[in-house]
Amino acid sequence: MILSRFLVAAALFSGLSAAPLIAETSSERQTLFQAMLRHPSDPDLMLQYARQAVKEQDFEAAVATLERLIDRDPASVEARSELAAAYFALGANEVALYHLKILQGSDALTPDQQKLMARYANEAQDRNAKSSFSGFAQAGFAVLGDNGKVGATASLGLVHRYDPNGPSGTVFITTLRADYLDFGSSSTTGQRSVAFTYGPSLRLAGTQYGPVLRPYLAVRSTNDNKIAFDRDAIGFGVSLEAPLTQSWSTFANLEGGKIRYDASTVDGNYVDGQLGLIWFLGRDASVRSSVISQKVDIADPLIESDFRAARVDIQKRLRPSFASYDWKISGFVQTETESFTSGREDKVKRVGAALQAYISETVYINSEVQYYDRNSNVVGFEKSEPLFSITVGMEF
């Protein structure tokens, strides 16, 4: 596919698979460079060298080579798409947009590729704006598999980005997430939660593709349909995304602050930690693994606890032959242990899968199934429950 390499490199621009510069040049790239010296007018060698430079995150070298290639062959779709992706990664959005507009006017692109170029041009314009909003909203129904009870479910997510100093500078990010799941007062299954965060996103390498550090303020509130678990929290955190290669990235998050549970009306402290690794299988697929830890320190033995979990998420975007728009398949497995000061210990296993089928560029139908299984050393706390849901949503 002509633009498959563009998609992988463009992921660097979106921050999903970005990586820092690699100090040493690989033997493969050195071999290509020597071959270019012997055959300086060979366009295939120039394109291979540029692609290898992109793979090694040396975008400046890729741009220099691709600009020479474009001068020789302005009609080369492959060279121009690689050049647009490299400029994206460098944060030169205006230049990337210039090349994207040329690609959009090319007769060599299929209608699907034209739509793809338009999508990336819109994304580049959004990234180039000082202030931008994005988000999603979805609503539908959920069914408890053990008793067939039907309830309502809805989610809303908003992100505001303020970028006063350009694409390689500090970006101030505000997020708001609200979730609702309710089966009526007769059921203990259900949750209503709101989470707000605000803080700067600091690009430590001063480029689009380097490691990103984000200190933030967090405010969270949860009503869990169980009085003992209704809680409000305010804290500070810091997250780090540190790319390793084009295919691997690591992330970490640490957050702590004050927490209050309605059942005890006693203030306490909490600390959350997460450490993980992401494997990018190209632009359209990823595997994310993480370990999670939480400590709640509060003067109530029924609530004070240590929580530990391990989780694996997978995601794949594809387009079936009969569909006009992309579909997204995802799944997760999580195992967790929570130990309370009172002596109670719960062991929980969660597994889930979802299919998000787009019926337009922004509107989708999401079908999801989850299974929750909790074993406890205290009688009455065991629980096994499947959950099915269907929602209609829109991204904006």
C-alpha positions as CSV (number, residue, x, y, z in Angstrom):
1,M,0.0,0.0,0.0
2,I,1.4,3.4,-1.1
3,L,0.6,5.1,2.2
4,S,1.2,2.4,4.7
5,R,4.6,3.7,5.7
6,F,3.1,7.2,6.0
7,L,0.6,5.9,8.5
8,V,3.3,4.4,10.7
9,A,5.4,7.6,10.6
10,A,2.3,9.8,11.1
11,A,1.6,8.0,14.4
12,L,4.8,9.7,15.6
13,F,3.0,13.1,15.0
14,S,0.0,12.0,17.0
15,G,2.2,11.1,20.0
16,L,1.3,7.4,19.9
17,S,4.5,5.9,18.8
18,A,7.0,8.7,19.0
19,A,10.6,8.1,19.8
20,P,13.7,10.1,20.6
21,L,16.6,10.5,18.2
22,I,19.0,7.6,18.1
23,A,22.6,8.7,18.4
24,E,24.3,5.9,16.4
25,T,23.5,5.2,12.7
26,S,22.7,1.5,12.0
27,S,24.8,-0.6,9.7
28,E,21.9,-0.9,7.3
29,R,21.6,2.9,7.0
30,Q,25.4,3.2,6.6
31,T,25.3,0.7,3.8
32,L,22.5,2.6,2.1
33,F,24.4,5.9,2.5
34,Q,27.5,4.3,0.8
35,A,25.3,3.1,-2.0
36,M,23.9,6.6,-2.5
37,L,27.4,8.0,-2.7
38,R,28.1,5.5,-5.6
39,H,24.7,6.2,-7.2
40,P,23.6,9.7,-6.2
41,S,20.8,9.8,-8.7
42,D,19.1,6.5,-7.8
43,P,15.6,7.5,-6.5
44,D,15.0,4.0,-5.0
45,L,18.1,4.2,-2.9
46,M,17.2,7.7,-1.7
47,L,13.7,6.5,-0.7
48,Q,15.1,3.5,1.1
49,Y,17.6,5.7,3.0
50,A,14.9,8.1,4.0
51,R,12.7,5.3,5.2
52,Q,15.5,3.9,7.3
53,A,16.2,7.3,8.7
54,V,12.5,7.6,9.7
55,K,12.7,4.2,11.3
56,E,15.7,5.3,13.4
57,Q,13.9,8.6,14.2
58,D,16.5,10.8,12.4
59,F,13.8,12.9,10.8
60,E,16.2,15.7,9.9
61,A,18.2,13.3,7.7
62,A,15.0,11.9,6.2
63,V,13.8,15.4,5.3
64,A,17.1,16.4,3.7
65,T,17.1,13.3,1.5
66,L,13.4,13.5,0.6
67,E,13.6,17.2,-0.4
68,R,16.3,16.3,-2.9
69,L,14.2,13.4,-4.2
70,I,11.1,15.7,-4.5
71,D,13.2,18.2,-6.5
72,R,14.1,15.4,-8.9
73,D,10.6,13.9,-9.1
74,P,7.9,16.2,-7.9
75,A,5.2,13.7,-8.8
76,S,6.4,11.0,-6.4
77,V,3.5,10.2,-4.1
78,E,5.6,7.9,-1.9
79,A,8.4,10.5,-1.4
80,R,6.0,13.3,-0.7
81,S,3.9,11.2,1.8
82,E,7.1,10.2,3.6
83,L,8.2,13.9,3.6
84,A,4.8,15.0,5.1
85,A,5.1,12.4,7.9
86,A,8.7,13.5,8.7
87,Y,7.7,17.1,8.9
88,F,4.8,16.1,11.2
89,A,7.2,14.4,13.5
90,L,9.4,17.5,13.6
91,G,6.4,19.6,14.4
92,A,6.6,21.6,11.2
93,N,2.9,21.4,10.6
94,E,2.6,24.2,8.1
95,V,5.1,22.5,5.8
96,A,3.5,19.2,6.3
97,L,0.1,20.7,5.4
98,Y,1.7,22.1,2.2
99,H,2.7,18.7,1.1
100,L,-0.6,17.1,2.1
101,K,-2.5,19.5,0.0
102,I,-0.3,18.6,-3.0
103,L,-1.0,14.9,-2.3
104,Q,-4.8,15.6,-2.1
105,G,-4.6,17.1,-5.6
106,S,-2.8,14.1,-7.0
107,D,-4.6,11.8,-9.5
108,A,-2.5,8.9,-8.2
109,L,-4.5,8.6,-5.0
110,T,-7.5,6.4,-4.7
111,P,-10.7,7.9,-3.2
112,D,-10.0,6.2,0.1
113,Q,-6.4,7.6,0.1
114,Q,-7.8,11.0,-0.7
115,K,-10.1,10.8,2.4
116,L,-7.1,9.7,4.5
117,M,-5.1,12.6,3.4
118,A,-8.0,15.0,4.2
119,R,-8.2,13.5,7.7
120,Y,-4.5,14.0,8.4
121,A,-4.7,17.6,6.9
122,N,-7.6,18.3,9.4
123,E,-5.6,16.8,12.2
124,A,-2.6,18.9,11.3
125,Q,-4.7,22.1,11.3
126,D,-6.0,21.2,14.7
127,R,-2.5,20.6,16.0
128,N,-1.4,23.8,14.6
129,A,-4.1,25.8,16.3
130,K,-3.3,27.5,19.7
131,S,-6.6,26.3,21.2
132,S,-8.6,23.2,20.3
133,F,-11.3,20.9,21.6
134,S,-11.8,17.2,21.0
135,G,-13.8,14.5,22.6
136,F,-16.6,12.0,22.4
137,A,-20.1,11.3,23.7
138,Q,-22.0,8.1,23.7
139,A,-25.2,6.6,25.3
140,G,-27.1,3.4,25.2
141,F,-28.2,0.4,27.3
142,A,-26.6,-2.3,29.3
143,V,-27.8,-5.8,30.3
144,L,-26.7,-7.8,33.4
145,G,-26.1,-11.3,32.2
146,D,-27.0,-13.0,35.5
147,N,-30.5,-11.7,35.8
148,G,-31.3,-9.9,32.5
149,K,-31.8,-6.6,34.2
150,V,-31.6,-3.7,31.7
151,G,-30.0,-0.3,32.6
152,A,-28.8,2.9,31.1
153,T,-25.1,3.7,30.3
154,A,-23.5,6.9,29.0
155,S,-20.0,8.4,28.7
156,L,-18.6,11.8,27.9
157,G,-15.0,12.8,27.3
158,L,-13.6,16.3,26.6
159,V,-10.0,17.4,26.0
160,H,-8.9,21.1,25.6
161,R,-5.4,21.8,24.4
162,Y,-3.9,25.3,24.6
163,D,-0.6,25.6,22.8
164,P,0.8,29.2,23.1
165,N,4.3,28.5,21.9
166,G,4.0,26.3,18.8
167,P,3.8,22.5,18.3
168,S,7.2,21.8,20.0
169,G,6.5,23.9,23.1
170,T,4.5,23.4,26.2
171,V,0.9,22.5,25.8
172,F,-1.7,23.0,28.6
173,I,-4.2,20.1,28.6
174,T,-7.5,20.0,30.4
175,T,-9.5,16.8,30.5
176,L,-13.0,16.0,31.7
177,R,-14.4,12.4,31.8
178,A,-17.9,11.4,33.0
179,D,-19.3,7.9,33.1
180,Y,-22.8,6.7,34.0
181,L,-24.1,3.1,34.5
182,D,-27.3,2.5,36.4
183,F,-29.7,-0.4,36.9
184,G,-32.0,1.2,39.4
185,S,-32.1,1.4,43.2
186,S,-32.6,-2.4,43.6
187,S,-29.2,-3.2,42.1
188,T,-25.8,-2.7,43.6
189,T,-24.2,-2.8,40.2
190,G,-23.7,0.7,38.7
191,Q,-21.5,3.7,39.0
192,R,-21.5,7.4,38.3
193,S,-18.1,9.1,38.2
194,V,-16.5,12.4,37.1
195,A,-12.8,13.0,36.7
196,F,-11.1,16.4,35.9
197,T,-7.4,17.0,35.3
198,Y,-5.4,20.0,34.3
199,G,-1.7,20.5,33.7
200,P,1.1,21.3,31.2
201,S,2.5,18.7,28.7
202,L,6.3,19.3,28.6
203,R,8.2,18.0,25.6
204,L,11.5,17.2,27.2
205,A,13.4,17.0,23.9
206,G,11.8,20.1,22.5
207,T,10.3,18.1,19.5
208,Q,7.1,16.4,18.6
209,Y,8.6,12.9,19.0
210,G,10.5,13.1,22.3
211,P,9.5,12.0,25.8
212,V,6.6,13.9,27.4
213,L,6.3,14.8,31.1
214,R,2.9,16.0,32.4
215,P,2.4,17.2,35.9
216,Y,-1.3,17.7,36.7
217,L,-4.0,18.5,39.2
218,A,-6.7,15.9,39.5
219,V,-10.2,16.1,41.0
220,R,-12.3,12.9,41.1
221,S,-15.8,11.9,42.4
222,T,-17.4,8.4,42.4
223,N,-20.8,7.1,43.4
224,D,-20.5,3.3,43.3
225,N,-24.1,2.3,44.2
226,K,-22.5,1.0,47.4
227,I,-22.5,3.6,50.2
228,A,-19.1,2.5,51.5
229,F,-17.5,3.2,48.2
230,D,-18.8,6.6,47.4
231,R,-15.7,8.8,47.4
232,D,-14.2,12.2,46.5
233,A,-10.5,12.9,45.9
234,I,-8.2,15.7,45.0
235,G,-4.6,15.2,44.3
236,F,-1.5,16.0,42.2
237,G,0.1,13.6,39.8
238,V,2.8,13.3,37.1
239,S,2.8,11.1,34.0
240,L,5.7,10.3,31.7
241,E,5.6,8.9,28.2
242,A,9.1,7.8,27.1
243,P,9.4,6.3,23.6
244,L,12.0,3.7,23.2
245,T,11.9,2.9,19.4
246,Q,9.4,3.3,16.6
247,S,7.6,0.2,17.9
248,W,8.0,0.4,21.6
249,S,7.1,3.0,24.2
250,T,7.0,3.0,28.0
251,F,4.8,5.1,30.3
252,A,4.4,5.7,34.0
253,N,2.1,7.6,36.3
254,L,2.2,8.6,39.9
255,E,-0.7,10.4,41.7
256,G,-1.5,11.1,45.3
257,G,-3.6,13.3,47.5
258,K,-6.6,13.5,49.9
259,I,-9.6,11.2,49.7
260,R,-12.9,11.1,51.6
261,Y,-15.4,8.2,51.8
262,D,-19.0,9.1,52.6
263,A,-19.4,6.1,54.8
264,S,-16.7,7.1,57.3
265,T,-16.7,10.9,56.8
266,V,-13.0,10.6,57.6
267,D,-10.3,12.1,55.4
268,G,-7.5,10.0,54.3
269,N,-4.6,9.8,51.8
270,Y,-4.2,7.9,48.6
271,V,-1.4,7.1,46.3
272,D,-1.8,5.6,42.8
273,G,1.0,4.2,40.6
274,Q,1.1,2.7,37.2
275,L,4.0,1.5,35.0
276,G,3.6,0.0,31.5
277,L,4.9,-0.8,28.1
278,I,3.2,-0.3,24.7
279,W,4.0,-2.3,21.6
280,F,2.9,-0.6,18.3
281,L,2.2,-3.1,15.5
282,G,2.1,-0.3,12.9
283,R,-0.4,2.5,12.9
284,D,-3.5,0.4,13.4
285,A,-2.7,-2.0,16.2
286,S,-1.1,-1.9,19.6
287,V,-0.6,-4.1,22.7
288,R,-0.5,-2.3,26.1
289,S,0.6,-4.0,29.3
290,S,0.7,-2.4,32.8
291,V,1.0,-3.0,36.5
292,I,-1.1,-0.9,38.8
293,S,-0.8,-0.2,42.6
294,Q,-3.0,1.9,44.9
295,K,-2.7,2.6,48.6
296,V,-5.6,4.1,50.7
297,D,-4.5,5.2,54.1
298,I,-7.6,6.1,56.2
299,A,-8.7,5.6,59.8
300,D,-11.3,2.9,58.9
301,P,-10.2,-0.7,58.7
302,L,-13.1,-1.6,56.4
303,I,-11.8,0.9,53.8
304,E,-8.0,1.2,54.3
305,S,-6.5,-1.1,51.7
306,D,-3.7,-2.0,49.3
307,F,-4.6,-2.7,45.7
308,R,-2.4,-4.4,43.1
309,A,-3.3,-5.3,39.5
310,A,-1.8,-6.4,36.2
311,R,-3.6,-5.6,32.9
312,V,-3.1,-6.2,29.2
313,D,-5.1,-4.2,26.5
314,I,-5.1,-4.9,22.8
315,Q,-6.5,-2.7,20.0
316,K,-6.8,-3.2,16.3
317,R,-8.3,-0.8,13.7
318,L,-9.4,-2.4,10.4
319,R,-11.9,-1.9,7.5
320,P,-14.0,-5.0,6.5
321,S,-14.5,-5.4,2.8
322,F,-18.2,-4.7,3.2
323,A,-17.8,-1.6,5.3
324,S,-17.4,2.0,4.2
325,Y,-15.6,3.1,7.4
326,D,-13.1,1.7,9.9
327,W,-13.9,-0.6,12.7
328,K,-12.0,-0.9,16.0
329,I,-11.6,-4.1,17.9
330,S,-10.3,-4.0,21.4
331,G,-10.0,-6.3,24.4
332,F,-8.5,-6.5,27.9
333,V,-7.6,-8.9,30.7
334,Q,-7.0,-7.7,34.3
335,T,-6.3,-9.6,37.5
336,E,-6.2,-7.7,40.8
337,T,-5.9,-8.2,44.5
338,E,-7.2,-5.9,47.2
339,S,-6.2,-6.4,50.9
340,F,-8.1,-4.5,53.6
341,T,-6.8,-3.7,57.1
342,S,-9.8,-5.5,58.5
343,G,-8.4,-8.8,57.1
344,R,-10.7,-9.1,54.1
345,E,-9.0,-9.9,50.8
346,D,-10.6,-9.9,47.4
347,K,-9.2,-11.4,44.3
348,V,-10.8,-10.2,41.1
349,K,-10.5,-11.2,37.4
350,R,-11.9,-9.0,34.6
351,V,-12.0,-9.7,30.9
352,G,-13.7,-7.7,28.2
353,A,-14.0,-7.2,24.4
354,A,-15.5,-4.4,22.3
355,L,-16.3,-3.8,18.7
356,Q,-16.6,-0.2,17.6
357,A,-18.1,0.1,14.1
358,Y,-18.1,3.5,12.4
359,I,-21.1,4.4,10.3
360,S,-19.6,7.7,9.3
361,E,-16.2,9.5,9.9
362,T,-17.3,10.4,13.4
363,V,-20.4,8.4,14.4
364,Y,-20.1,4.8,15.7
365,I,-21.9,1.9,17.3
366,N,-20.1,0.3,20.1
367,S,-20.9,-3.3,21.3
368,E,-19.1,-4.4,24.5
369,V,-19.1,-7.5,26.7
370,Q,-17.3,-7.8,30.1
371,Y,-17.1,-10.5,32.8
372,Y,-16.3,-9.7,36.4
373,D,-15.4,-12.5,38.9
374,R,-14.6,-11.7,42.6
375,N,-13.5,-14.2,45.2
376,S,-13.2,-13.1,48.8
377,N,-12.2,-14.6,52.1
378,V,-15.2,-13.0,53.7
379,V,-18.6,-14.6,53.1
380,G,-21.0,-12.5,51.1
381,F,-18.5,-10.6,49.0
382,E,-18.2,-13.2,46.3
383,K,-19.6,-12.1,42.9
384,S,-19.6,-13.2,39.3
385,E,-21.3,-11.1,36.7
386,P,-21.3,-10.7,32.9
387,L,-22.3,-7.3,31.4
388,F,-23.3,-6.5,27.9
389,S,-23.8,-3.0,26.4
390,I,-24.6,-1.3,23.2
391,T,-24.1,2.4,22.7
392,V,-24.2,5.0,19.9
393,G,-21.5,7.6,20.0
394,M,-19.9,10.5,18.2
395,E,-16.4,11.8,18.1
396,F,-15.7,15.5,17.7
